[in-house]
Amino acid sequence: MPVLNLSNIGYRWPGPSPFALAVPELLVAEGETVLLLGESGSGKSTLLSLICGTILPDRGHVHIAGVDVTGLSGGARDKFRAEQIGVIFQQFNLLPFGSVTDNILLPLRFAPKRRSRIADPLAEATTLCISLGLPKDIIHAKASTLSVGQQQRVAVARALIGHPPLIVADEPTSALDATSQAAFLDLLFAQADAHQTALLMVSHDPRLGERFDRVIRMDDIAQIERAAV
């Protein structure tokens, strides 16, 4: 069974916007790494919002770990997302005055099942930091004092904590040079592979494609409708 299964998705932006997105099918298997390529305006952000359940499609179904999230209430979708999806945001979205530990453990506050998968959350957070190339004592530092590279790794640790079956990453390497991109992907893939976590990463950079199991282009899986002006 795929970790992610989108079928017959249709979504129209509310209000006067003349755009609509249709995705007949998108599948991501357990442990698979998939790069989703698309230019600005191709619908990538909307697709991620549909996958994460922050918006609902007008038609179709979004199955994650065997559950159709389109049939859940808003509160149930929020809880399900916290349990089943680790999200790496482009701007990291760390709590600036919280410690590294506070940021990494934040998803577990809203996801008791995810919390139950690990015996010692603090030890797990420390292990993730070390595995991602961060010093052990950084767990006590405030997020606002970290370098961009350190913030990025903390964001990855937060997404990985508790072993969610799906990681969704939104342009996490856009601000990095080629060497830093390669090092970052090495760390991310190693952590995902350790727990057979599926990874769907969005980017506009096709040079990253050779690192992934599969590359999908938005133009190949989605149709954008634009009203005539």
SULSULFEN-V558365 format. One record per pair of residues at least 24 apart in sequence whose ideal C-beta (glycine too) atoms are under 10 Angstrom apart, sorted by the first residue. I is the first residue (numbers start at 1). J is the second residue. D is the distance in whole Angstrom. If there is no record, write none. Layout:
I_J_D, I_J_D
//
This chain:
1_29_9, 1_30_8, 1_63_8, 1_65_8, 1_66_6, 2_26_9, 2_27_5, 2_28_6, 2_29_5, 2_30_8, 2_32_9, 2_63_8, 2_64_9, 2_65_9, 2_66_9, 2_166_10, 2_198_8, 3_27_9, 3_28_6, 3_29_7, 3_30_5, 3_31_8, 3_32_8, 3_63_9, 3_64_7, 3_65_6, 3_66_9, 3_84_9, 3_85_10, 3_164_10, 3_165_5, 3_166_5, 3_167_10, 3_196_9, 3_197_8, 3_198_4, 3_199_10, 3_200_9, 4_28_4, 4_29_9, 4_30_10, 4_32_9, 4_34_9, 4_51_7, 4_62_8, 4_63_7, 4_64_6, 4_65_9, 4_85_9, 4_165_9, 4_166_6, 4_168_9, 4_198_7, 4_200_7, 5_29_10, 5_61_8, 5_62_8, 5_63_4, 5_64_8, 5_65_10, 5_66_9, 5_68_9, 6_47_8, 6_50_7, 6_51_7, 6_57_9, 6_60_7, 6_61_7, 6_62_5, 6_63_8, 6_64_9, 6_70_10, 6_221_9, 6_222_10, 7_59_10, 7_60_6, 7_61_5, 7_62_8, 7_63_8, 7_68_10, 8_57_9, 8_59_6, 8_60_4, 8_61_7, 9_46_10, 9_47_8, 9_50_6, 9_51_10, 9_57_5, 9_58_9, 9_59_7, 9_60_4, 9_61_8, 9_62_7, 9_70_9, 9_221_10, 9_222_8, 10_57_6, 10_58_5, 10_59_4, 10_60_6, 10_223_9, 10_225_10, 11_43_9, 11_46_6, 11_47_9, 11_49_9, 11_50_6, 11_55_7, 11_56_8, 11_57_5, 11_58_6, 11_59_8, 11_60_8, 12_57_9, 12_58_6, 12_59_10, 12_225_8, 13_43_10, 13_46_8, 13_55_10, 14_55_9, 14_58_10, 16_227_9, 17_226_10, 17_227_9, 18_225_8, 18_226_6, 18_227_3, 18_228_8, 18_229_8, 19_43_8, 19_46_8, 19_224_6, 19_225_7, 19_226_6, 19_227_8, 20_46_10, 20_58_9, 20_223_8, 20_224_7, 20_225_4, 20_226_8, 20_227_9, 21_46_5, 21_47_7, 21_50_8, 21_57_9, 21_58_10, 21_218_9, 21_222_6, 21_223_7, 21_224_6, 21_225_8, 22_57_9, 22_58_10, 22_59_9, 22_60_9, 22_221_10, 22_222_7, 22_223_5, 22_224_8, 22_225_7, 23_47_7, 23_50_8, 23_51_10, 23_57_9, 23_60_8, 23_62_10, 23_218_9, 23_221_6, 23_222_5, 23_223_8, 24_60_9, 24_221_7, 24_222_8, 24_223_8, 25_60_10, 25_221_7, 26_50_10, 26_51_8, 26_62_9, 26_200_9, 26_216_7, 26_221_6, 26_222_8, 27_63_10, 27_214_10, 27_216_10, 28_64_10, 28_166_7, 28_168_10, 28_198_5, 28_199_8, 28_200_6, 28_213_10, 28_214_8, 28_216_9, 29_196_10, 29_198_7, 29_213_9, 29_214_9, 30_65_9, 30_165_7, 30_166_9, 30_196_6, 30_197_8, 30_198_6, 31_165_9, 31_192_8, 31_193_7, 31_195_9, 31_196_4, 31_197_7, 31_198_6, 31_199_9, 31_213_9, 32_192_10, 32_196_9, 32_197_10, 32_198_5, 32_199_7, 32_200_9, 32_212_9, 32_213_5, 32_214_7, 33_167_9, 33_185_9, 33_188_9, 33_189_6, 33_192_7, 33_193_9, 33_197_9, 33_198_8, 33_199_5, 33_200_8, 33_201_8, 33_211_8, 33_212_5, 33_213_5, 33_214_8, 33_215_10, 34_198_8, 34_199_7, 34_200_5, 34_201_7, 34_202_10, 34_212_6, 34_213_7, 34_214_5, 34_215_8, 34_216_6, 35_169_10, 35_185_10, 35_199_9, 35_200_8, 35_201_6, 35_202_8, 35_203_6, 35_205_9, 35_206_8, 35_208_6, 35_209_5, 35_210_9, 35_211_8, 35_212_4, 35_213_9, 35_214_7, 35_215_5, 35_216_7, 35_217_9, 36_168_10, 36_169_10, 36_170_10, 36_200_6, 36_201_7, 36_202_5, 36_203_7, 36_204_10, 36_212_10, 36_214_10, 36_215_8, 36_216_5, 36_217_8, 36_218_7, 36_221_8, 36_222_10, 37_201_10, 37_202_8, 37_203_6, 37_204_7, 37_205_8, 37_206_6, 37_208_8, 37_209_7, 37_215_6, 37_216_7, 37_217_5, 37_218_7, 37_219_9, 37_220_9, 38_202_7, 38_203_8, 38_204_7, 38_216_9, 38_217_7, 38_218_3, 38_219_7, 38_220_10, 38_221_10, 38_222_8, 39_204_6, 39_217_10, 39_218_8, 39_219_9, 40_204_7, 41_218_10, 41_224_8, 41_226_10, 42_202_10, 42_204_9, 42_217_9, 42_218_4, 42_219_7, 42_222_7, 42_224_7, 43_218_6, 43_219_10, 43_221_10, 43_222_5, 43_223_9, 43_224_6, 44_170_8, 44_171_9, 44_202_5, 44_203_9, 44_204_8, 44_218_6, 44_222_9, 45_90_10, 45_170_7, 45_171_10, 45_202_8, 46_222_9, 46_224_9, 47_168_10, 47_200_10, 47_202_8, 47_218_7, 47_221_9, 47_222_7, 48_87_8, 48_89_10, 48_168_6, 48_169_9, 48_170_6, 48_200_8, 48_202_6, 51_81_9, 51_85_8, 51_87_10, 51_166_8, 51_168_6, 51_200_7, 52_77_9, 52_78_10, 52_80_10, 52_81_6, 52_84_10, 52_85_6, 52_87_7, 52_166_9, 52_168_6, 52_170_10, 53_77_4, 53_78_8, 53_80_7, 53_81_5, 53_84_10, 53_85_8, 54_78_9, 54_81_8, 54_87_10, 64_164_10, 64_165_8, 64_166_6, 64_168_10, 64_198_10, 65_164_9, 65_165_5, 65_166_7, 65_198_10, 66_165_10, 78_110_8, 79_110_7, 79_111_7, 79_112_9, 79_113_9, 80_111_9, 80_113_10, 81_107_9, 81_110_9, 81_111_9, 81_164_9, 81_166_10, 81_168_10, 82_106_9, 82_107_6, 82_108_9, 82_109_9, 82_110_4, 82_111_4, 82_112_9, 82_113_9, 82_114_7, 82_115_10, 82_162_9, 82_164_9, 83_107_9, 83_108_10, 83_110_8, 83_111_4, 83_112_8, 83_113_5, 83_114_5, 83_115_9, 83_117_10, 83_162_8, 83_164_7, 83_165_9, 84_111_8, 84_113_9, 84_114_8, 84_164_5, 84_165_6, 84_166_6, 85_111_10, 85_114_10, 85_159_9, 85_164_6, 85_165_8, 85_166_5, 85_167_8, 85_168_6, 85_200_10, 86_114_9, 86_155_10, 86_156_9, 86_157_10, 86_158_7, 86_159_3, 86_160_6, 86_161_8, 86_162_8, 86_163_9, 86_164_4, 86_165_9, 86_166_7, 86_167_5, 86_168_7, 86_169_9, 86_192_9, 86_197_8, 86_199_9, 87_155_9, 87_158_9, 87_159_6, 87_164_9, 87_166_9, 87_167_8, 87_168_5, 87_169_8, 87_170_8, 88_152_8, 88_155_5, 88_156_6, 88_157_10, 88_158_8, 88_159_5, 88_160_9, 88_167_7, 88_168_7, 88_169_4, 88_170_7, 88_171_9, 88_172_5, 88_188_8, 88_199_9, 88_201_8, 88_202_10, 89_155_7, 89_158_10, 89_159_9, 89_168_9, 89_169_8, 89_170_6, 89_171_9, 89_172_8, 90_155_10, 90_169_9, 90_170_5, 90_171_4, 90_172_7, 90_173_10, 90_174_6, 90_175_8, 90_202_9, 91_151_9, 91_155_9, 91_170_9, 91_171_9, 91_172_10, 91_174_10, 91_175_9, 92_143_9, 92_146_9, 92_148_8, 92_151_5, 92_152_6, 92_153_10, 92_154_7, 92_155_4, 92_156_9, 92_158_9, 92_172_8, 93_151_10, 93_155_7, 93_158_9, 94_142_10, 94_143_4, 94_144_8, 94_146_8, 94_150_10, 94_151_6, 94_152_10, 94_154_6, 94_155_6, 94_158_8, 95_142_9, 95_143_6, 95_144_9, 96_142_7, 96_143_5, 96_144_4, 96_145_9, 96_146_10, 96_151_10, 97_142_6, 97_143_7, 97_144_6, 98_142_7, 98_143_6, 98_144_9, 99_138_9, 99_139_7, 99_140_6, 99_141_7, 99_142_6, 99_143_7, 99_145_10, 99_154_10, 100_125_8, 100_126_10, 100_129_7, 100_134_8, 100_137_10, 100_138_5, 100_139_5, 100_140_7, 100_141_5, 100_142_8, 100_143_6, 100_145_10, 100_146_7, 100_150_8, 100_151_9, 100_153_9, 100_154_5, 100_157_8, 100_158_9, 101_125_6, 101_126_8, 101_129_9, 101_138_9, 101_139_5, 101_140_7, 101_141_9, 101_154_10, 101_157_10, 102_139_9, 102_142_9, 102_143_8, 102_158_10, 103_139_10, 103_142_10, 103_143_5, 103_146_10, 103_151_9, 103_154_6, 103_155_8, 103_157_8, 103_158_6, 103_161_10, 104_128_7, 104_129_8, 104_139_8, 104_143_10, 104_154_6, 104_155_9, 104_156_10, 104_157_5, 104_158_5, 104_159_9, 104_160_9, 104_161_6, 105_139_10, 105_157_10, 105_158_8, 105_161_7, 105_162_9, 106_158_6, 106_161_9, 107_158_6, 107_159_8, 107_160_10, 107_161_6, 107_162_7, 107_164_8, 108_158_10, 108_161_6, 108_162_6, 111_161_9, 111_162_7, 111_164_8, 112_162_10, 113_162_8, 113_164_10, 114_161_8, 114_162_4, 114_163_8, 114_164_6, 115_161_9, 115_162_6, 116_162_8, 117_161_9, 117_162_5, 117_163_5, 117_164_9, 117_195_9, 118_161_7, 118_162_6, 118_163_7, 121_161_7, 121_162_8, 124_157_9, 124_160_9, 124_161_6, 124_162_8, 124_163_9, 125_154_9, 125_157_7, 125_158_9, 125_160_10, 125_161_6, 126_157_10, 127_157_9, 127_161_10, 128_153_9, 128_154_9, 128_156_8, 128_157_4, 128_158_9, 128_159_10, 128_160_6, 128_161_6, 128_191_7, 129_153_7, 129_154_8, 129_156_10, 129_157_6, 130_157_10, 131_156_10, 131_157_8, 131_160_9, 131_187_7, 131_190_7, 131_191_6, 131_194_9, 132_156_6, 132_157_6, 132_160_9, 132_184_9, 132_187_5, 132_188_8, 132_190_9, 132_191_7, 133_183_8, 133_184_9, 133_186_10, 133_187_6, 134_187_10, 148_175_7, 148_176_9, 148_180_10, 149_175_10, 149_176_8, 149_180_7, 149_183_9, 149_184_8, 152_176_8, 152_180_9, 152_184_7, 152_187_10, 152_188_10, 153_184_8, 153_187_7, 153_188_9, 156_184_8, 156_187_7, 156_188_6, 156_191_7, 156_192_10, 157_187_10, 157_191_8, 159_188_9, 159_191_9, 159_192_10, 159_197_9, 159_199_10, 160_188_8, 160_191_5, 160_192_8, 160_194_9, 160_195_8, 160_197_7, 162_195_10, 163_191_10, 163_192_10, 163_194_9, 163_195_5, 163_196_9, 163_197_7, 164_195_9, 164_197_7, 164_198_9, 165_195_9, 165_196_8, 165_197_6, 165_198_6, 166_192_10, 166_197_7, 166_198_5, 166_199_8, 166_200_7, 167_191_9, 167_192_6, 167_195_10, 167_197_6, 167_198_7, 167_199_5, 167_200_7, 167_201_8, 168_198_9, 168_199_8, 168_200_5, 168_201_8, 168_202_8, 169_199_7, 169_200_7, 169_201_4, 169_202_7, 169_203_9, 170_200_10, 170_201_8, 170_202_5, 170_203_9, 171_201_8, 171_202_6, 171_203_6, 171_204_7, 171_205_9, 172_201_7, 172_202_9, 172_203_8, 173_201_8, 173_203_7, 173_205_7, 173_208_7, 174_202_10, 174_203_7, 174_204_8, 174_205_8, 178_205_10, 178_207_8, 178_208_10, 181_205_8, 181_207_9, 181_208_7, 181_211_9, 182_208_9, 182_211_8, 185_211_5, 185_212_9, 186_211_9, 189_213_10
//
